[in-house]
Amino acid sequence: MSSTPAPHPESIYTVSRLNREARLLLNDCFGTIWIEGEISNLSTPSSGHLYFSLKDAEAQIRCAMFRGQSRFLEFKPENGDHVLIKAQVSLYEPRGDYQLIVEYMEETGDGLLLRAFEALKQRLAAEGLFDARHKKPIPKLPRCIGLITSPTGAAVHDVLTVLKRRYPAAPVIVFPVKVQGTEAKRELVKALATADRLKLCDVLILARGGGSLEDLWAFNEEIVARAVFECETPIVTGIGHEIDSTIADFVADLRAPTPSAAAEAVTPDSAVLLARFQRIEQQICQRMNLVLERERDRLRVLGKRLHQEHPSRRLQTQSQRLDQLELRLEHAMRNSVSTRDVRVRTQLAALARHQPQQRLRMLEMRRSQVCQRFYLAIQRLFEKQSQRVSGLAEHLQAVSPLATLSRGYAVASKPDTGTIIRSVHDIQPDERMETRIADGILISRIEETHKR
């Protein structure tokens, strides 16, 4: 019986060595990789680290994201979130657990789209694009309806069926567009601009059938939302199912839960209109019958009055009244002429008593008297003022400084300032002095000053 040879001591691994070398081998083999999956078993201890499992339909792997990387996350991870991570393949040596050390993580699928949806929704709401004051009224009886949707989807069939059933009188113009994919947003913007520029439709329906958030994403694009806001034609949206909401729904003038509901929102029910027209017709007939009956009664009354008051009788009565008025007018005219004749004679007599020649002579005499009195008063006033002026002149001559100067006095002053010199202290030797005497001015220079 052969025995197994004893292993060499250097070839015997410890558990720690095995785990350490396995970790190094994994790091060297895979390096940094990107991996996608669903979060489960999420644990968030107070240390700030994140521990969770990343799984798909057939397998799972444990993950660790340390606080230094987790603080840069732009969202809060939750169980069930689909994420894309950048990680290093490693092994937790104390337990020998195979794991991923996460360096970066971002949402994928609906989670990322929902975050972008909420961010755009908040930004546009802050700009006022959702305000009710911007909503345009939907016409109750549109003359033409525009439909912006896919020509091959179920929505176009549903909308056209409802429009034909409810309001076949209004023509429908279909603006075909893609409602899903990268080109959908540009086609939607172009169709909105075209429909608004043509001004053929009173209202536009923006419709699409149901689908996932990613399928409906074209209606969450910012350029589509701004195109809806800038459109002057009223817009009604019917996008997806009742539980679906898009940015275009918030900006539109009216949001309907489904495409069929949008068609109902822009059209009146033809059956209801017909019933209303029938009621209006009955009311018009009833009112016309009342008017006709009232006019017939009035005609009967007028016929009876006409029979009682024949025109020939009225003519006779009016002729007699005309004769009476003619007699009264002749009498009044004779009285008026007589009265005016008496008044004219009275005025002529009064005029004769007030001849203008006599009054003019009296006024001429009065004018002569007034002029004579005026001349005398002026002469007396002139003499009185002459006497007063002579007295004032004599008084002025008595107090005039010139009179003082004529008696031998003089006035000394400084020529540059005109200051009167009243004391020997007011002027210094070698200064100029101006002396005013009765018949002129002397300019001199001071050699000495002596105080008395």
NORCORCOR-V538815 format. One record per residue. N is the residue number from 1. SS is DSSP state (~ for helix, > for strand, _ for the rest). PHI is phi in whole degrees, 0 to 359 (999 if undefined). BURIAL is 1 if it has 9 or more other C-alpha atoms within 8 Angstrom, else 0. Layout:
# NORCORCOR-V538815
[[N:SS:PHI:BURIAL] [N:SS:PHI:BURIAL]]
This chain:
# NORCORCOR-V538815
[[1:_:999:0] [2:_:277:0] [3:_:251:0] [4:_:289:0] [5:_:292:0] [6:_:292:0] [7:_:290:0] [8:_:286:0] [9:~:304:0] [10:~:288:0] [11:~:270:0] [12:_:270:0] [13:_:268:0] [14:_:272:0] [15:~:298:0] [16:~:297:0] [17:~:295:0] [18:~:299:1] [19:~:295:1] [20:~:295:1] [21:~:290:0] [22:~:295:1] [23:~:298:1] [24:~:297:1] [25:~:297:0] [26:~:296:1] [27:~:298:1] [28:~:290:0] [29:~:286:0] [30:~:261:1] [31:_:65:1] [32:>:264:0] [33:>:230:1] [34:>:255:0] [35:>:214:0] [36:>:239:1] [37:>:183:1] [38:>:251:1] [39:>:282:1] [40:>:213:1] [41:>:53:0] [42:>:288:1] [43:>:230:0] [44:_:233:1] [45:_:292:0] [46:_:292:0] [47:_:292:0] [48:_:96:1] [49:_:284:1] [50:>:241:1] [51:>:234:1] [52:>:199:1] [53:>:250:1] [54:>:249:1] [55:>:226:1] [56:_:231:0] [57:_:290:0] [58:_:237:0] [59:_:205:0] [60:>:212:0] [61:>:214:1] [62:>:281:1] [63:>:226:1] [64:>:225:1] [65:>:233:1] [66:_:281:1] [67:~:301:1] [68:~:301:0] [69:~:264:1] [70:~:291:1] [71:_:289:0] [72:_:267:0] [73:_:294:1] [74:_:265:0] [75:_:211:0] [76:_:260:0] [77:_:296:0] [78:_:223:0] [79:_:300:1] [80:_:96:0] [81:_:290:1] [82:>:269:1] [83:>:226:1] [84:>:243:1] [85:>:237:1] [86:>:250:1] [87:>:211:1] [88:>:255:1] [89:>:284:1] [90:>:215:1] [91:>:217:1] [92:>:276:1] [93:_:298:1] [94:_:301:0] [95:_:245:0] [96:_:72:0] [97:>:272:0] [98:>:283:1] [99:>:208:1] [100:>:245:1] [101:>:262:1] [102:>:277:1] [103:>:258:1] [104:>:208:1] [105:>:213:1] [106:>:220:1] [107:>:287:1] [108:_:230:1] [109:_:68:0] [110:~:296:0] [111:~:298:1] [112:~:294:1] [113:~:295:1] [114:~:296:0] [115:~:294:0] [116:~:295:0] [117:~:297:1] [118:~:293:0] [119:~:296:0] [120:~:294:1] [121:~:299:1] [122:~:294:0] [123:~:293:0] [124:~:290:1] [125:~:295:1] [126:~:295:0] [127:~:282:0] [128:_:92:0] [129:_:290:1] [130:_:262:1] [131:_:297:0] [132:~:294:0] [133:~:292:0] [134:~:269:0] [135:_:287:1] [136:_:267:0] [137:_:291:0] [138:_:272:1] [139:_:297:0] [140:_:284:0] [141:_:232:0] [142:_:292:1] [143:_:279:0] [144:>:209:1] [145:>:239:1] [146:>:258:1] [147:>:235:1] [148:>:252:1] [149:>:193:1] [150:_:285:1] [151:_:286:0] [152:_:249:0] [153:_:277:1] [154:~:286:0] [155:~:296:1] [156:~:296:1] [157:~:294:0] [158:~:297:1] [159:~:294:1] [160:~:296:1] [161:~:296:0] [162:~:293:1] [163:~:297:1] [164:~:294:0] [165:~:287:0] [166:~:272:1] [167:_:212:1] [168:_:291:1] [169:_:288:0] [170:_:267:1] [171:>:290:0] [172:>:238:0] [173:>:252:1] [174:>:262:1] [175:>:256:1] [176:>:288:1] [177:_:215:1] [178:_:278:1] [179:_:245:1] [180:_:205:1] [181:_:109:0] [182:_:291:0] [183:_:274:0] [184:~:298:1] [185:~:296:1] [186:~:292:0] [187:~:293:1] [188:~:296:1] [189:~:297:1] [190:~:295:0] [191:~:295:1] [192:~:297:1] [193:~:295:1] [194:~:295:0] [195:~:298:1] [196:~:288:1] [197:~:288:0] [198:~:290:0] [199:_:58:0] [200:_:270:0] [201:_:247:1] [202:_:277:1] [203:>:207:1] [204:>:242:1] [205:>:251:1] [206:>:256:1] [207:>:230:1] [208:>:199:1] [209:_:287:1] [210:_:288:1] [211:_:171:0] [212:_:286:0] [213:_:299:0] [214:_:293:1] [215:_:295:1] [216:_:270:1] [217:~:295:1] [218:~:302:1] [219:~:275:1] [220:~:255:1] [221:_:285:1] [222:~:296:0] [223:~:294:0] [224:~:291:1] [225:~:299:1] [226:~:290:0] [227:~:295:1] [228:~:296:1] [229:~:295:1] [230:~:279:0] [231:_:289:1] [232:_:281:0] [233:_:282:1] [234:>:302:1] [235:>:237:1] [236:>:243:1] [237:>:259:1] [238:>:222:1] [239:>:243:1] [240:_:73:1] [241:_:260:1] [242:_:297:0] [243:_:276:0] [244:_:277:1] [245:_:224:0] [246:_:233:1] [247:~:298:1] [248:~:298:1] [249:~:297:1] [250:~:289:0] [251:~:278:1] [252:_:298:1] [253:_:288:1] [254:>:207:1] [255:>:248:1] [256:>:252:1] [257:_:291:1] [258:_:219:1] [259:~:302:1] [260:~:296:1] [261:~:294:1] [262:~:295:1] [263:~:297:1] [264:~:291:1] [265:~:291:1] [266:~:264:1] [267:_:231:1] [268:_:280:1] [269:_:282:1] [270:~:299:1] [271:~:295:0] [272:~:295:0] [273:~:298:1] [274:~:297:0] [275:~:297:0] [276:~:294:0] [277:~:298:0] [278:~:296:0] [279:~:296:0] [280:~:296:0] [281:~:297:0] [282:~:297:0] [283:~:296:0] [284:~:296:0] [285:~:298:0] [286:~:297:0] [287:~:291:0] [288:~:294:0] [289:~:297:0] [290:~:296:0] [291:~:296:0] [292:~:297:0] [293:~:294:0] [294:~:295:0] [295:~:291:0] [296:~:295:0] [297:~:297:0] [298:~:295:0] [299:~:294:0] [300:~:296:0] [301:~:296:0] [302:~:295:0] [303:~:297:0] [304:~:293:0] [305:~:295:0] [306:~:296:1] [307:~:293:0] [308:~:287:0] [309:_:246:0] [310:_:291:0] [311:~:302:0] [312:~:296:0] [313:~:292:0] [314:~:296:1] [315:~:296:0] [316:~:297:0] [317:~:298:0] [318:~:293:0] [319:~:295:0] [320:~:296:0] [321:~:294:0] [322:~:294:0] [323:~:298:0] [324:~:298:0] [325:~:295:0] [326:~:295:0] [327:~:296:0] [328:~:297:0] [329:~:292:0] [330:~:297:0] [331:~:299:0] [332:~:294:0] [333:~:292:0] [334:~:296:0] [335:~:297:0] [336:~:293:0] [337:~:294:0] [338:~:297:0] [339:~:297:0] [340:~:291:0] [341:~:296:0] [342:~:298:0] [343:~:293:0] [344:~:294:0] [345:~:297:0] [346:~:297:0] [347:~:293:0] [348:~:294:0] [349:~:295:0] [350:~:294:0] [351:~:293:0] [352:~:295:0] [353:~:286:0] [354:_:239:0] [355:_:291:0] [356:~:289:0] [357:~:298:0] [358:~:296:0] [359:~:292:1] [360:~:295:0] [361:~:299:0] [362:~:297:0] [363:~:293:0] [364:~:294:0] [365:~:297:0] [366:~:294:0] [367:~:297:0] [368:~:298:0] [369:~:296:0] [370:~:294:0] [371:~:297:0] [372:~:297:0] [373:~:295:0] [374:~:293:0] [375:~:298:0] [376:~:296:0] [377:~:295:0] [378:~:296:0] [379:~:295:0] [380:~:296:0] [381:~:296:0] [382:~:296:0] [383:~:298:0] [384:~:296:0] [385:~:289:0] [386:~:296:0] [387:~:298:0] [388:~:292:0] [389:~:296:0] [390:~:298:0] [391:~:297:0] [392:~:295:0] [393:~:294:0] [394:~:296:0] [395:~:295:0] [396:~:295:0] [397:~:294:0] [398:~:293:0] [399:~:260:0] [400:_:290:0] [401:~:295:0] [402:~:296:0] [403:~:297:1] [404:~:296:1] [405:~:295:1] [406:~:293:1] [407:_:269:0] [408:_:109:0] [409:_:277:1] [410:_:221:1] [411:>:240:0] [412:>:260:1] [413:>:209:1] [414:_:276:1] [415:_:292:1] [416:_:279:0] [417:_:248:0] [418:_:77:0] [419:_:286:0] [420:>:291:0] [421:_:266:1] [422:_:250:0] [423:_:212:0] [424:~:294:1] [425:~:280:0] [426:~:279:0] [427:_:214:0] [428:_:243:1] [429:_:303:1] [430:_:74:0] [431:_:270:0] [432:>:276:1] [433:>:221:1] [434:>:249:1] [435:>:242:1] [436:>:263:1] [437:>:245:1] [438:_:297:1] [439:_:243:0] [440:>:167:0] [441:>:229:0] [442:>:249:0] [443:>:251:0] [444:>:220:0] [445:>:239:1] [446:_:280:1] [447:_:262:0] [448:_:214:0] [449:_:234:0] [450:_:230:0] [451:_:275:0] [452:_:284:0]]
